[in-house]
């Protein structure tokens, strides 16, 4: 009998709701914790970053204009679809070195975290907004608004870490460009497949795979990106990105050592929110 050869799968990028190949035509091998080949992942370039920013900027006004309740319902639906791919995510996490039990625990925690954030979509404004007491015949309201387009360097916790940085950014009306974990990008690509078949508008989430050190400086210096989450950056890369981001006064969320298994609080949701204050005369 002729031995059957397995097909080596090459995963693509996720930009604007579609799965294009990298403009560079490059890819890199993804191996499991034992060094065994798993798949090829696209190696994104500076041009792919620009394409992702264009897609995110185009999608941002429409996504921000949706009601918080609607955004929450879309995130709940994504959580349901994550649950439907529980076994696939478990297998991919096992490839990164986790035991079967640990992998299932992380998948369940990631789904729970996504649901937790979805529940905040129509509540965060009540916590961060207020009616201000003023002297005079006026109403004075402070309300939160999304910052805009956010660049995210995802941590190497390939699923729970990714969910913990992505969900809070989009539920408040921002759109995102995510640089996936470099050594373990497969859960991010599978998440992209979930997002592509959900009700999430194209361009709200754009996922790039490749080398962080190559892509991060272009995201940090891009003049049409409004915020930067450096959770997945090491100290040297974070410093370089913070310096580049200062050129156009980006909001920057620096790397932290917080345990993502604990209650995340609302800090990540408020990190990329602006506060708009409106004065309105009291009607007679």
MARVOTI-498846 format. One record per residue (C-alpha): residue number from 1; residue in three letters; x, y, z. Coordinates in steps of 0.1 Angstrom, whole numbers. Layout:
<rs>
<r n="NUM" res="ALA" X="X" Y="Y" Z="Z"/>
...
</rs>
This chain:
<rs>
<r n="1" res="UNK" X="0" Y="0" Z="0"/>
<r n="2" res="UNK" X="11" Y="35" Z="-7"/>
<r n="3" res="UNK" X="17" Y="56" Z="24"/>
<r n="4" res="UNK" X="-7" Y="85" Z="26"/>
<r n="5" res="UNK" X="11" Y="118" Z="32"/>
<r n="6" res="UNK" X="-6" Y="144" Z="53"/>
<r n="7" res="UNK" X="-12" Y="179" Z="39"/>
<r n="8" res="UNK" X="7" Y="206" Z="56"/>
<r n="9" res="UNK" X="-19" Y="233" Z="63"/>
<r n="10" res="UNK" X="-9" Y="269" Z="59"/>
<r n="11" res="UNK" X="-32" Y="293" Z="79"/>
<r n="12" res="UNK" X="-40" Y="328" Z="66"/>
<r n="13" res="UNK" X="-44" Y="362" Z="81"/>
<r n="14" res="UNK" X="-78" Y="376" Z="92"/>
<r n="15" res="UNK" X="-84" Y="411" Z="78"/>
<r n="16" res="UNK" X="-117" Y="429" Z="72"/>
<r n="17" res="UNK" X="-137" Y="397" Z="78"/>
<r n="18" res="UNK" X="-117" Y="378" Z="51"/>
<r n="19" res="UNK" X="-87" Y="354" Z="51"/>
<r n="20" res="UNK" X="-61" Y="368" Z="28"/>
<r n="21" res="UNK" X="-26" Y="355" Z="23"/>
<r n="22" res="UNK" X="2" Y="377" Z="36"/>
<r n="23" res="UNK" X="12" Y="403" Z="11"/>
<r n="24" res="UNK" X="48" Y="391" Z="16"/>
<r n="25" res="UNK" X="40" Y="355" Z="6"/>
<r n="26" res="UNK" X="60" Y="344" Z="37"/>
<r n="27" res="UNK" X="50" Y="318" Z="64"/>
<r n="28" res="UNK" X="67" Y="302" Z="94"/>
<r n="29" res="UNK" X="64" Y="268" Z="109"/>
<r n="30" res="UNK" X="44" Y="263" Z="141"/>
<r n="31" res="UNK" X="56" Y="234" Z="162"/>
<r n="32" res="UNK" X="42" Y="218" Z="194"/>
<r n="33" res="UNK" X="60" Y="218" Z="227"/>
<r n="34" res="UNK" X="80" Y="188" Z="216"/>
<r n="35" res="UNK" X="92" Y="204" Z="184"/>
<r n="36" res="UNK" X="68" Y="184" Z="161"/>
<r n="37" res="UNK" X="54" Y="203" Z="132"/>
<r n="38" res="UNK" X="18" Y="214" Z="135"/>
<r n="39" res="UNK" X="11" Y="238" Z="106"/>
<r n="40" res="UNK" X="24" Y="268" Z="88"/>
<r n="41" res="UNK" X="12" Y="303" Z="98"/>
<r n="42" res="UNK" X="13" Y="334" Z="76"/>
<r n="43" res="UNK" X="41" Y="358" Z="84"/>
<r n="44" res="UNK" X="25" Y="392" Z="81"/>
<r n="45" res="UNK" X="43" Y="423" Z="68"/>
<r n="46" res="UNK" X="41" Y="461" Z="72"/>
<r n="47" res="UNK" X="17" Y="461" Z="42"/>
<r n="48" res="UNK" X="-6" Y="437" Z="60"/>
<r n="49" res="UNK" X="-6" Y="460" Z="91"/>
<r n="50" res="UNK" X="-17" Y="489" Z="69"/>
<r n="51" res="UNK" X="-44" Y="468" Z="53"/>
<r n="52" res="UNK" X="-57" Y="458" Z="88"/>
<r n="53" res="UNK" X="-57" Y="494" Z="100"/>
<r n="54" res="UNK" X="-77" Y="505" Z="69"/>
<r n="55" res="UNK" X="-102" Y="477" Z="76"/>
<r n="56" res="UNK" X="-104" Y="486" Z="113"/>
<r n="57" res="UNK" X="-109" Y="523" Z="107"/>
<r n="58" res="UNK" X="-137" Y="516" Z="81"/>
<r n="59" res="UNK" X="-155" Y="494" Z="106"/>
<r n="60" res="UNK" X="-151" Y="516" Z="137"/>
<r n="61" res="UNK" X="-179" Y="542" Z="132"/>
<r n="62" res="UNK" X="-205" Y="516" Z="125"/>
<r n="63" res="UNK" X="-195" Y="493" Z="154"/>
<r n="64" res="UNK" X="-194" Y="523" Z="178"/>
<r n="65" res="UNK" X="-228" Y="534" Z="166"/>
<r n="66" res="UNK" X="-245" Y="501" Z="175"/>
<r n="67" res="UNK" X="-263" Y="500" Z="208"/>
<r n="68" res="UNK" X="-243" Y="485" Z="237"/>
<r n="69" res="UNK" X="-271" Y="459" Z="240"/>
<r n="70" res="UNK" X="-266" Y="448" Z="204"/>
<r n="71" res="UNK" X="-228" Y="445" Z="209"/>
<r n="72" res="UNK" X="-234" Y="424" Z="240"/>
<r n="73" res="UNK" X="-257" Y="401" Z="221"/>
<r n="74" res="UNK" X="-231" Y="396" Z="194"/>
<r n="75" res="UNK" X="-204" Y="388" Z="220"/>
<r n="76" res="UNK" X="-228" Y="363" Z="236"/>
<r n="77" res="UNK" X="-232" Y="346" Z="203"/>
<r n="78" res="UNK" X="-195" Y="344" Z="198"/>
<r n="79" res="UNK" X="-192" Y="327" Z="232"/>
<r n="80" res="UNK" X="-218" Y="301" Z="221"/>
<r n="81" res="UNK" X="-196" Y="294" Z="190"/>
<r n="82" res="UNK" X="-165" Y="291" Z="211"/>
<r n="83" res="UNK" X="-183" Y="265" Z="232"/>
<r n="84" res="UNK" X="-191" Y="246" Z="200"/>
<r n="85" res="UNK" X="-153" Y="244" Z="192"/>
<r n="86" res="UNK" X="-143" Y="234" Z="227"/>
<r n="87" res="UNK" X="-126" Y="202" Z="215"/>
<r n="88" res="UNK" X="-106" Y="219" Z="188"/>
<r n="89" res="UNK" X="-94" Y="246" Z="211"/>
<r n="90" res="UNK" X="-84" Y="219" Z="236"/>
<r n="91" res="UNK" X="-64" Y="200" Z="210"/>
<r n="92" res="UNK" X="-46" Y="232" Z="200"/>
<r n="93" res="UNK" X="-37" Y="241" Z="236"/>
<r n="94" res="UNK" X="-24" Y="206" Z="242"/>
<r n="95" res="UNK" X="0" Y="213" Z="213"/>
<r n="96" res="UNK" X="14" Y="242" Z="232"/>
<r n="97" res="UNK" X="24" Y="219" Z="261"/>
<r n="98" res="UNK" X="-7" Y="218" Z="283"/>
<r n="99" res="UNK" X="-21" Y="185" Z="296"/>
<r n="100" res="UNK" X="-56" Y="176" Z="285"/>
<r n="101" res="UNK" X="-71" Y="186" Z="318"/>
<r n="102" res="UNK" X="-52" Y="219" Z="319"/>
<r n="103" res="UNK" X="-62" Y="226" Z="283"/>
<r n="104" res="UNK" X="-99" Y="220" Z="290"/>
<r n="105" res="UNK" X="-97" Y="242" Z="321"/>
<r n="106" res="UNK" X="-82" Y="271" Z="300"/>
<r n="107" res="UNK" X="-108" Y="267" Z="273"/>
<r n="108" res="UNK" X="-136" Y="268" Z="298"/>
<r n="109" res="UNK" X="-121" Y="298" Z="315"/>
<r n="110" res="UNK" X="-117" Y="316" Z="282"/>
<r n="111" res="UNK" X="-154" Y="310" Z="274"/>
<r n="112" res="UNK" X="-165" Y="321" Z="308"/>
<r n="113" res="UNK" X="-143" Y="352" Z="305"/>
<r n="114" res="UNK" X="-159" Y="361" Z="271"/>
<r n="115" res="UNK" X="-194" Y="357" Z="286"/>
<r n="116" res="UNK" X="-184" Y="379" Z="316"/>
<r n="117" res="UNK" X="-172" Y="407" Z="293"/>
<r n="118" res="UNK" X="-203" Y="404" Z="271"/>
<r n="119" res="UNK" X="-224" Y="410" Z="301"/>
<r n="120" res="UNK" X="-207" Y="443" Z="307"/>
<r n="121" res="UNK" X="-215" Y="457" Z="272"/>
<r n="122" res="UNK" X="-247" Y="475" Z="283"/>
<r n="123" res="UNK" X="-235" Y="482" Z="319"/>
<r n="124" res="UNK" X="-201" Y="499" Z="316"/>
<r n="125" res="UNK" X="-217" Y="533" Z="307"/>
<r n="126" res="UNK" X="-237" Y="532" Z="340"/>
<r n="127" res="UNK" X="-205" Y="526" Z="359"/>
<r n="128" res="UNK" X="-182" Y="551" Z="341"/>
<r n="129" res="UNK" X="-208" Y="578" Z="332"/>
<r n="130" res="UNK" X="-226" Y="602" Z="354"/>
<r n="131" res="UNK" X="-249" Y="632" Z="357"/>
<r n="132" res="UNK" X="-228" Y="659" Z="372"/>
<r n="133" res="UNK" X="-242" Y="684" Z="397"/>
<r n="134" res="UNK" X="-237" Y="720" Z="384"/>
<r n="135" res="UNK" X="-247" Y="755" Z="395"/>
<r n="136" res="UNK" X="-270" Y="769" Z="369"/>
<r n="137" res="UNK" X="-300" Y="759" Z="348"/>
<r n="138" res="UNK" X="-281" Y="731" Z="330"/>
<r n="139" res="UNK" X="-279" Y="694" Z="327"/>
<r n="140" res="UNK" X="-243" Y="681" Z="326"/>
<r n="141" res="UNK" X="-237" Y="646" Z="315"/>
<r n="142" res="UNK" X="-204" Y="627" Z="312"/>
<r n="143" res="UNK" X="-206" Y="596" Z="290"/>
<r n="144" res="UNK" X="-180" Y="571" Z="278"/>
<r n="145" res="UNK" X="-170" Y="568" Z="241"/>
<r n="146" res="UNK" X="-146" Y="544" Z="224"/>
<r n="147" res="UNK" X="-111" Y="556" Z="217"/>
<r n="148" res="UNK" X="-111" Y="542" Z="182"/>
<r n="149" res="UNK" X="-87" Y="517" Z="166"/>
<r n="150" res="UNK" X="-66" Y="497" Z="191"/>
<r n="151" res="UNK" X="-35" Y="477" Z="184"/>
<r n="152" res="UNK" X="-30" Y="447" Z="206"/>
<r n="153" res="UNK" X="0" Y="426" Z="212"/>
<r n="154" res="UNK" X="-16" Y="394" Z="225"/>
<r n="155" res="UNK" X="2" Y="374" Z="253"/>
<r n="156" res="UNK" X="15" Y="339" Z="248"/>
<r n="157" res="UNK" X="-14" Y="325" Z="269"/>
<r n="158" res="UNK" X="-28" Y="316" Z="236"/>
<r n="159" res="UNK" X="-66" Y="315" Z="244"/>
<r n="160" res="UNK" X="-74" Y="329" Z="278"/>
<r n="161" res="UNK" X="-48" Y="356" Z="274"/>
<r n="162" res="UNK" X="-61" Y="365" Z="239"/>
<r n="163" res="UNK" X="-98" Y="367" Z="251"/>
<r n="164" res="UNK" X="-87" Y="388" Z="281"/>
<r n="165" res="UNK" X="-72" Y="415" Z="259"/>
<r n="166" res="UNK" X="-96" Y="413" Z="229"/>
<r n="167" res="UNK" X="-131" Y="412" Z="245"/>
<r n="168" res="UNK" X="-128" Y="443" Z="267"/>
<r n="169" res="UNK" X="-115" Y="464" Z="237"/>
<r n="170" res="UNK" X="-143" Y="455" Z="213"/>
<r n="171" res="UNK" X="-173" Y="455" Z="237"/>
<r n="172" res="UNK" X="-169" Y="492" Z="243"/>
<r n="173" res="UNK" X="-170" Y="500" Z="206"/>
<r n="174" res="UNK" X="-133" Y="500" Z="196"/>
<r n="175" res="UNK" X="-120" Y="480" Z="166"/>
<r n="176" res="UNK" X="-87" Y="461" Z="168"/>
<r n="177" res="UNK" X="-56" Y="449" Z="151"/>
<r n="178" res="UNK" X="-42" Y="419" Z="171"/>
<r n="179" res="UNK" X="-8" Y="404" Z="168"/>
<r n="180" res="UNK" X="-13" Y="368" Z="178"/>
<r n="181" res="UNK" X="10" Y="348" Z="200"/>
<r n="182" res="UNK" X="41" Y="341" Z="179"/>
<r n="183" res="UNK" X="49" Y="305" Z="192"/>
<r n="184" res="UNK" X="13" Y="295" Z="196"/>
<r n="185" res="UNK" X="-9" Y="313" Z="170"/>
<r n="186" res="UNK" X="-33" Y="284" Z="162"/>
<r n="187" res="UNK" X="-60" Y="293" Z="188"/>
<r n="188" res="UNK" X="-60" Y="329" Z="175"/>
<r n="189" res="UNK" X="-66" Y="316" Z="140"/>
<r n="190" res="UNK" X="-94" Y="293" Z="151"/>
<r n="191" res="UNK" X="-109" Y="322" Z="170"/>
<r n="192" res="UNK" X="-108" Y="342" Z="137"/>
<r n="193" res="UNK" X="-128" Y="314" Z="120"/>
<r n="194" res="UNK" X="-154" Y="317" Z="148"/>
<r n="195" res="UNK" X="-156" Y="355" Z="143"/>
<r n="196" res="UNK" X="-159" Y="352" Z="106"/>
<r n="197" res="UNK" X="-190" Y="331" Z="109"/>
<r n="198" res="UNK" X="-206" Y="351" Z="137"/>
<r n="199" res="UNK" X="-226" Y="383" Z="135"/>
<r n="200" res="UNK" X="-194" Y="404" Z="142"/>
<r n="201" res="UNK" X="-190" Y="429" Z="114"/>
<r n="202" res="UNK" X="-159" Y="425" Z="93"/>
<r n="203" res="UNK" X="-130" Y="447" Z="104"/>
<r n="204" res="UNK" X="-139" Y="449" Z="140"/>
<r n="205" res="UNK" X="-113" Y="423" Z="148"/>
<r n="206" res="UNK" X="-82" Y="418" Z="125"/>
<r n="207" res="UNK" X="-57" Y="391" Z="135"/>
<r n="208" res="UNK" X="-21" Y="390" Z="122"/>
<r n="209" res="UNK" X="3" Y="362" Z="127"/>
<r n="210" res="UNK" X="41" Y="366" Z="125"/>
<r n="211" res="UNK" X="70" Y="380" Z="143"/>
<r n="212" res="UNK" X="62" Y="405" Z="171"/>
<r n="213" res="UNK" X="94" Y="424" Z="168"/>
<r n="214" res="UNK" X="87" Y="430" Z="131"/>
<r n="215" res="UNK" X="51" Y="440" Z="133"/>
<r n="216" res="UNK" X="48" Y="458" Z="167"/>
<r n="217" res="UNK" X="69" Y="489" Z="157"/>
<r n="218" res="UNK" X="47" Y="496" Z="127"/>
<r n="219" res="UNK" X="15" Y="493" Z="149"/>
<r n="220" res="UNK" X="31" Y="516" Z="175"/>
<r n="221" res="UNK" X="41" Y="543" Z="150"/>
<r n="222" res="UNK" X="10" Y="541" Z="128"/>
<r n="223" res="UNK" X="-7" Y="575" Z="129"/>
<r n="224" res="UNK" X="-43" Y="561" Z="124"/>
<r n="225" res="UNK" X="-41" Y="538" Z="155"/>
<r n="226" res="UNK" X="-55" Y="555" Z="186"/>
<r n="227" res="UNK" X="-45" Y="530" Z="214"/>
<r n="228" res="UNK" X="-19" Y="503" Z="221"/>
<r n="229" res="UNK" X="-21" Y="473" Z="244"/>
<r n="230" res="UNK" X="14" Y="460" Z="250"/>
<r n="231" res="UNK" X="4" Y="430" Z="272"/>
<r n="232" res="UNK" X="23" Y="405" Z="250"/>
<r n="233" res="UNK" X="55" Y="426" Z="247"/>
<r n="234" res="UNK" X="87" Y="420" Z="266"/>
<r n="235" res="UNK" X="104" Y="449" Z="284"/>
<r n="236" res="UNK" X="126" Y="460" Z="255"/>
<r n="237" res="UNK" X="99" Y="458" Z="229"/>
<r n="238" res="UNK" X="74" Y="476" Z="252"/>
<r n="239" res="UNK" X="99" Y="505" Z="257"/>
<r n="240" res="UNK" X="104" Y="509" Z="219"/>
<r n="241" res="UNK" X="67" Y="508" Z="213"/>
<r n="242" res="UNK" X="59" Y="533" Z="240"/>
<r n="243" res="UNK" X="84" Y="557" Z="225"/>
<r n="244" res="UNK" X="69" Y="553" Z="190"/>
<r n="245" res="UNK" X="34" Y="557" Z="203"/>
<r n="246" res="UNK" X="43" Y="590" Z="220"/>
<r n="247" res="UNK" X="46" Y="605" Z="185"/>
<r n="248" res="UNK" X="9" Y="607" Z="180"/>
<r n="249" res="UNK" X="-2" Y="606" Z="217"/>
<r n="250" res="UNK" X="-16" Y="571" Z="216"/>
<r n="251" res="UNK" X="-33" Y="557" Z="248"/>
<r n="252" res="UNK" X="-9" Y="529" Z="259"/>
<r n="253" res="UNK" X="-17" Y="500" Z="282"/>
<r n="254" res="UNK" X="17" Y="488" Z="295"/>
<r n="255" res="UNK" X="25" Y="451" Z="301"/>
<r n="256" res="UNK" X="13" Y="438" Z="335"/>
<r n="257" res="UNK" X="20" Y="406" Z="355"/>
<r n="258" res="UNK" X="-16" Y="402" Z="366"/>
<r n="259" res="UNK" X="-28" Y="366" Z="369"/>
<r n="260" res="UNK" X="-54" Y="363" Z="341"/>
<r n="261" res="UNK" X="-72" Y="335" Z="361"/>
<r n="262" res="UNK" X="-84" Y="361" Z="386"/>
<r n="263" res="UNK" X="-112" Y="386" Z="384"/>
<r n="264" res="UNK" X="-101" Y="411" Z="358"/>
<r n="265" res="UNK" X="-121" Y="440" Z="370"/>
<r n="266" res="UNK" X="-130" Y="468" Z="347"/>
<r n="267" res="UNK" X="-96" Y="483" Z="341"/>
<r n="268" res="UNK" X="-92" Y="469" Z="306"/>
<r n="269" res="UNK" X="-126" Y="482" Z="295"/>
<r n="270" res="UNK" X="-119" Y="517" Z="308"/>
<r n="271" res="UNK" X="-83" Y="518" Z="294"/>
<r n="272" res="UNK" X="-96" Y="526" Z="259"/>
<r n="273" res="UNK" X="-126" Y="547" Z="267"/>
<r n="274" res="UNK" X="-128" Y="585" Z="264"/>
<r n="275" res="UNK" X="-152" Y="606" Z="285"/>
<r n="276" res="UNK" X="-174" Y="631" Z="267"/>
<r n="277" res="UNK" X="-191" Y="658" Z="288"/>
<r n="278" res="UNK" X="-222" Y="676" Z="274"/>
<r n="279" res="UNK" X="-240" Y="707" Z="288"/>
<r n="280" res="UNK" X="-276" Y="710" Z="280"/>
<r n="281" res="UNK" X="-299" Y="738" Z="291"/>
<r n="282" res="UNK" X="-328" Y="729" Z="313"/>
<r n="283" res="UNK" X="-361" Y="732" Z="293"/>
<r n="284" res="UNK" X="-388" Y="756" Z="306"/>
</rs>
